[in-house]
Amino acid sequence: MSSSRRETKPLVSAGDLCSPALAALGLRLVAGHGGLSRPIDWPRVQKPGLAIAGFLPYVRPHRVQILGESEFEYLKSLSAAVAKKRLEAFAGLEMPCVIVTKGIEPPELLKRACERRRVPLFQTTRLTSTVIEGLTAFLEESLAPRVTVHGVLLEIGGLGTLLLGDSGVGKSECALALVQRGARLVADDLVVIQRFPNDILIGSSSGLIRHHMEVRGLGIVNVPMLFGVTAVLDRHAVEFVIHLTAWAEGREYDRLGLEEETESILGVGVPRVRMPVATGRDLALLVEIAARNQLLKKRGFHAAREMAAKVQAEIARRTLGPEPPAAAPARPAPRPPAGGSRRSRS
């Protein structure tokens, strides 16, 4: 990764669960108002059934804890003294907050324990599965490591293609020509890239420049107003990198395409090609062809390797000379007539 790119990891706290983005979950804070600054470091939530049963080591720090019907039914089977002891021990763990689902009224023992230890306690009428799904999606998005790169992200034939290069090399002009040819713009100038689980990179635009482009000599242009709403996307996977470089006389460039390079983004290697920019070259056409060629590679067809294999086979054939003609198969011995030889009768 370039030293100019600085990876950042957003900070999320229990108070962020009151965000409008989670309004559909209907979370209501009922205790522990003093602990809303507690950090959330992990996108996965946890159901602490073992902790309620008295086994505490597997409650992971900084993970949201969700209590549902099964946990409270188990607490009802315990004596008041044991239930109080279990809830006190649970509330004393290092966790950002607790969410009670299905409209269950949290017991006073739990409310008092959370209030005393400043553990935010939320209540919702939503099902446990709904809360887990919505909260996990929100936390994965909010906690994903991210980096901002100077470039243009486009979707070309279904492939998320990131154009990189020095300022003034022609990235925006090339992108504008590609949009006219049917590509879709995701971000221009500043591309925010996030790394999600399974090393998936997702790029998007930032702030007020979303769906706009800056073109030298023209200024700011509104892409959906010029080309229609189908010419833009809010986000897309980053699957291919094309590094545009100014043509340098005397420099060797890859002519066959056998060399495989990668661009490291947030620790993930993304396939990359370097493309020289020179007067008279149809850059938009070359970028589109490069993207289509990469799609073929993803499907298992590598044109350069196919050609190299054919050349090597031809060289081997000419070096070894023509193959000798195959020997004719030997004829089988004639079979005796049925019944074998018979003696003549007297």
C-alpha positions, -999 to +999 in steps of 0.1 A: +000+000+000+012+035-008+025+054+021+001+082+012-029+060+019-037+058+056-060+031+068-086+042+093-108+021+115-140+040+126-149+042+163-183+029+172-199+032+207-231+020+223-246+055+218-244+049+180-271+023+183-295+053+187-286+063+152-315+069+127-299+041+106-312+016+132-346+032+136-363+001+121-351-019+151-369+003+176-342+003+202-352+021+234-327+028+262-341+018+296-310+018+318-273+025+319-274+060+304-240+068+317-223+041+296-232+052+261-195+059+253-186+022+258-168+010+226-180-016+202-151-033+184-166-063+168-195-065+142-207-099+155-232-099+183-235-126+210-262-144+228-248-150+263-267-181+273-236-197+288-229-166+309-265-167+323-259-203+332-228-193+351-200-199+326-184-165+319-151-170+300-167-171+265-184-137+267-163-118+242-153-082+252-167-053+232-195-073+216-231-064+219-250-089+240-286-100+231-310-115+256-341-132+243-369-154+255-348-185+261-324-167+285-352-152+306-371-185+307-340-201+322-337-173+348-372-180+359-362-215+367-336-203+392-341-191+427-341-153+433-307-154+450-291-174+422-307-153+395-295-121+411-259-135+414-259-145+377-272-111+365-247-092+387-218-113+373-231-108+338-234-071+341-199-068+355-184-082+322-166-059+297-193-054+272-207-024+254-244-029+259-273-054+263-303-056+241-335-073+253-357-085+224-393-096+216-408-069+238-398-087+270-398-064+300-362-065+315-364-077+352-356-050+378-326-070+389-311-065+354-320-029+352-304-021+386-273-041+378-268-023+344-276+011+359-251+006+387-223-006+364-232+019+336-240-007+310-265+006+285-296-016+284-318-014+253-353-029+248-371-037+215-402-054+204-384-069+173-376-106+170-341-117+180-333-128+145-344-094+131-322-076+156-292-098+150-295-094+112-300-056+112-274-049+139-248-071+122-252-053+089-250-019+106-218-028+125-201-044+096-206-012+076-196+011+105-166-009+116-151-018+082-115-006+078-114+020+051-090+041+031-094+070+007-076+069-027-072+094-054-087+079-085-119+070-104-140+039-098-162+026-126-183-005-133-173-017-167-192-048-180-199-058-144-163-055-133-154-029-106-124-011-122-103+015-103-083+040-124-052+052-106-025+076-118-009+110-112-030+141-113-035+153-148-029+120-165-065+118-178-084+096-154-116+117-154-116+123-191-112+086-197-140+078-172-163+103-189-157+086-223-163+052-207-196+064-192-207+075-227-199+040-239-221+024-212-199+021-181-213+034-148-196+058-125-192+050-088-167+077-076-145+103-091-114+120-075-118+106-040-128+069-037-136+056-002-127+018-001-139-004+028-127-040+035-155-063+046-153-099+058-139-124+033-116-096+021-142-080-001-134-044-011-163-021-016-157+014-031-180+044-029-179+082-033-176+106-004-198+136+006-210+162-017-191+150-048-211+119-052-222+113-088-202+144-100-170+146-120-144+173-123-132+177-159-104+201-167-117+228-190-153+220-182-155+221-144-180+201-124-205+180-143-235+161-130-233+126-145-269+114-139-282+147-153-262+143-184-264+105-190-294+094-169-297+077-135-285+044-148-251+059-155-241+059-118-239+035-089-237+043-052-211+016-045-194-014-062-167-040-055-131-031-063-120-060-085-094-046-109-069-018-110-056+001-140-026+023-133-024+050-159+012+063-165+026+089-188+044+074-218+082+075-213+104+071-244+128+042-241+109+025-212+101-011-216+064-020-214+048-054-211+038-064-246+025-099-240+005-096-208+022-126-191+033-106-161+008-106-132+008-077-108-014-068-078-022-036-060-024-039-022-054-021-009-062-026+028-040-057+027-060-073-001-042-080-034-062-067-064-052-076-100-035-046-117-022-036-151-001-006-160-012+013-191+009+040-207-009+072-218+002+088-251-012+112-276-033+094-302-041+064-281-078+057-276-075+054-238-112+047-231-112+018-256-080+004-241-093+005-206-126-012-217-106-039-235-084-044-204-115-048-182-131-073-206-098-092-208-098-094-170-133-108-170-121-135-193-092-143-169-117-146-141-135-172-162-103-192-168-093-180-202-059-162-204-052-151-240-014-144-234-008-178-217-028-196-245-006-179-271+026-186-252+017-223-249+010-225-286+044-208-294+062-232-271+045-262-286+055-250-321+091-244-311+093-279-296+078-294-328+104-277-350+133-285-327+125-322-325+117-325-362+087-342-378+073-372-360+080-405-377+050-421-394+031-444-373+038-481-379+010-500-396-008-523-372+002-560-375-023-582-392-037-609-370-029-646-378-057-663-399-081-682-377-086-719-384-120-729-398-147-738-373-144-774-361-106-777-369-092-802-394-110-835-399-096-869-409-108-883-442-133-911-439-124-945-453 
